[in-house]
């Protein structure tokens, strides 16, 4: 049976169909067909009419058998768990905030067991369960390879996880790494959901997007009242270096800037702390050295650590995590973690 693409259907009707589908444990497609069979006598004639506006747009990806169905309206869930709904097809292969080739580099680094990438996942998993322990569903914007999506699922195994990515290449990796996740291809500046997720996360994403305040406003609209967001961003503008240019960053944040933008979006900030703080002096020296270096910049140089040094730095990172979990908020560090909540009621 072909997957149907929904176009020009009123939001209220889609919401009702979605509720029925969940109640009956059916996909959206199955629910629509059931409704047609029950209430429409001239079924074939109506299906012919519907097919003029509902067009199958299925694309198979070799790497992960990921099926992406184009569905450019807000408020829809994919018909199948292994499907990826495409909301922004014009951005599938190109964006000024990231390069598709970076995903392969990131996947290799994540597989290497680098202390920072591993430690970051543990901090994020802790923050999720500490501040949103009762959450039932979760969306990670810019999920990339799915590494942190998997960490979230490991920290909270009963959580219904979803991930989004703007570029097709990242979705291939995410589908392979987190088969249980629902995946969406979408523009974070136009999130196609409203009060849908208990937690929405964006890890090192906002700095890639010029209109970061638009993203925060969309996150506010898409998260449930009482739910919240978890963010990480690169901190301190004075640390700007060739690595930021290479990564297509638009900015590095100050704590004051990020907190102000999150509050302007309507959230209540409940926790901020810097990360990579105990190693901040070494990080500062590294950034100053990069600025003065001549020749071609090597973005992977600082990730090349011997096994012994990586284990030593992992111990430092573990010590920092214990301090953060104990309530200490560091003022300086290479990365900034922020947790915020959407109020139950609007003021």
N, C-alpha and C positions, 0 to 999 in steps of 0.2 A: 504494500500500500504506500503510495507516495506521501511524503510529508507536505502538509499544506502551509502556505505562507499567508499570514493574516494581514490584510490591508483594509484600511478605511472602515473598520468596525468600531462602533461607539464604545467608549471606555467602560460604560456601565454594563453593557452586554458582555464584554470580555471578562469583567470582574465576576459577573454572575456565573459564566461558564467555568471560570477558573475555580470558583468555590464548589460548584457541582462536581467538577473533575476530581478535586481533592477528596470530597465526601465519598464519591463512588470509586475512588482509587483507579481512576482512568486518566489517560493522557487527554490533552485538550482536543486533539483530533478525534479520539474515540468518543469524547463527550459530545462534540458537535454532531458527529454522525448519529449518536444515540438520540439526541434531541430531534434531529431531522426525521429519523425513522418513526419516532413516537408521535410527532405532531404534524408532519407534512404528508399529505396523501400523494401528491405528485412529486415524489422524491427525486426522480431522475431529472425532471425539468429544472428543479431548484438547484440540484448539484451542478448542472451545466451552467446555470447562471453564476453560481458561486465560484466556479473554476475560472471564470473570466477575471475575477479580482483576487483570487487566492492562487498564486502560482508556485508550483514546486521549484525550489532553488536549492538543490542539494549538491554539496561539494565534498568529495572524499579526499582526505589527507592520508598519504601512504604511511607516515611515521606512526600515527596513533589511531588510525581508522576513525578519525574525528569527522563527524558530519555537521557541517555548518549550514543552517537554513536561514535565509534572509528574512528578517521580520522587523521592519523599521518602525514599528509603533511601540509606545510605552505599555507596560503592564502585562507582558506576556511571559510565560515560562516555556521552556522547550518541551516538545512532545515526548522526548525520551531522555533518559539519564545520560546517555553518551552523546547527546547532541549539543552543538554549539549554535546559539542563535546569534545571527549577525544583525546588529543594529546600525552599524556605521560602515557599510561596504566600501565607501570611498576612501577609508583610512586603513583598509586591510593590509596594504603593502607599503605604505609611506606615511611618515609623520616627522615633524621637525624636532621632536623631543627625544627620539631614540632610534637606534639603528637595528634592523632585524638580525644582523650578523652578531650582535652582542649576546644573543641568547645562548649560542653555542659556547662562548667564552664563559658565561655565567654558569652554565651547566657543568662545565669541567671544573670550575673553582668549587662549586658546591659539592661535587663528588670527591674532591681532594681532602675534605675534612678541615679546611682552613678554620682556625680558631675563632675568627670574628664572625664568619658566616654561620658557624654552628652555634656560637654563643648568642648571636642576635635572635636566632630561632627560639632558643630556650627562654630568653627574656620576653619575647612576644607571646609565647605559649603561657608563660606565667601571668602576664598582664591580662590576657584573655580570661583565664579562669579566676583570677583575683578580682577583677572588676565587673565581669559579665558572666559569672558562674552559672546563672540560670538561663542564659541565651539558648535559643533553640535553633536559630539559623544565623548564617554568617556569610558576608560577601567580602572578598578581597579584590580591590581595584588594582589593576596592574599586577596581576599575580605572576607574570613572567613564566618561569619554568615550572611553577607549582610547588617549589621547595618550601616556602613559608605556609602555603595552603596545607601541605602535608603536616607541617609542624602544628598548625592549629588543630587539625584533626587528631593528631597524636595526643595533644594536651586535653582535648575534649572529644572523646570518641563518639559520643551520641549526637554531636553537632551536625546539622545539615549544612554542608559547606558549598559555596559557589565562588567562582573566580571569574574575573573579567580581564581582558587584555585587548588592546587596540590592534596589535599586529598579529597576523595569521601565524607567523613563525613561533611566537610564544605559546599560542594555544596548542600547537602540536606537542610541545614538551609537557605542558600542563596536563593534557589529556592522558599522556603515557604515565606521568608520575602520580597523578591523583585520579584514578578511574572513578572514584565515588563522587567526585565533584561535578556540579552542574556548571558549564562554562558558557560565557557570553563574550562576544566580540562587540565592544561598545566604546563610545567616546565618553570619558569620565565627565565631560562638561555637559553631557545630556544623558543622565542616568534614567533608563526607562522604567523606573519603579517608584512607588509612593508608599511610604510607611510599610515596607516589605520585610526588612532585615533587622534583627535585633542588634547586630554588630556589623559595622562596615569598617574595613581597614584599608590603609594605603601606606605601604612601606617603601620609602624612598621613591615616591611617585610625584608628589606635588611639585618638587623642584624641576621636573621636566616639562611642566605645563605653565604657559604664560598666564593663563586665566585661572590661577589657583583658587581665587575666591569664588569663582563660579562652580568649581568642583566641590568646595566645601558646602556651598548652598545646596547643590544637588545631593550631597551626602545627607544633609540635614533632612531634606524632603523624603529621601528613600529609607531612612532609618525609622524604626518604630519609636513612639514616645516612651521614654524610660530606657530605651536602648542607647547605644553610643558608638563612638569611633575610637580607633587606635591608629595613631600616625607615627611614622618615623621620617625624619628629614635630615639632610646634612646641615650641621650647625656651624656658626661663626663665619661671616663673610670674609674675615681676614685670613681664613684658611684657603681661600680660592686659589686654585692652581691649574696646571695643565690637565689634571684628571677630571676636573669639572667641565672644562672645555670639551674634552674627549667624550664625556658621558652626556653631553648636550644639556647640561644643567642651565636653567634660567636664573637660579639664585641659590645661595646658601642662606639659611634663616638665622635670625636672632631669636631667642626665646620670646622676647616681647612681641616681635612681629607675628610669630606663629600663634601665640595666645590671643592676640588682638583679632587676627583674622578668623580664628575658630569661634571666638565669642561673637564677632559680628555676624557669623552665619547662624547664630542662635543657640549654640552649645554652651554648657557649663563645664569648664575645665576642672577635672578632679585630680589630675596628676601630671607632672612634667619632671623629667630628669634627663640629664645628659648621659650618654653612654660612651664607651671608649675613653673613660675619664682617667683611670689610673695610668693609662698609656698615652695620655694627652701630650706630655713633653716630647716623647719620641715621635708622635704624629706631627707635632709642630715642626720639629727639626726636619722630618721627611718632606713636609710641604715646602719649607724654605729652600731645601736642597733642589726640589723639583723646579722651583721658579728660576733658580740660578743655572740650571743645567742647560747645556747647549746640545744641539743634535735632535734626533727624533725621539719623541716621548714614548716610553714603553708603559702602557697602562697596567700591565700585569706584573711589573717588577716588584712592587711591594707585597704581592701575594706569594712570591716565591720564597718560601721558608723551608728550612731543613726540618726533619721530623722532631729533633730535640728542641729547637727553638719554638716550633709550633706548639709543642706540649707545654713548654714553660709559659708561653703567652696565654695558653688556654687556662692555666692555673690562675694567672692574674685576672683573666676575664671571669672565671668562676668566683673569685673573691669579690669582684665588683658586683656580680649578680646577687650574691648574698647580702651585700650592703644595700643594694636597691630594694630587694625584697624586705629588708628590715626597716625600710622607710626613709632611707637617706636619698636625697635628691642632689645629684651632682650639678654644679653650675657650669662646668666646662667639659667639653668632650667633642669627639668628631661627629657624633650623631645625637639627635634630640628625640626623645620619646614623649608623646603626649597622649593622654587618655581623656576623653570628654564624654558627657552624657547629654542626650536630648531631654529637656524637661518633660515630665508627664503632661503638664498643662502649659499652654502659652501664657506669658504674663500679660 
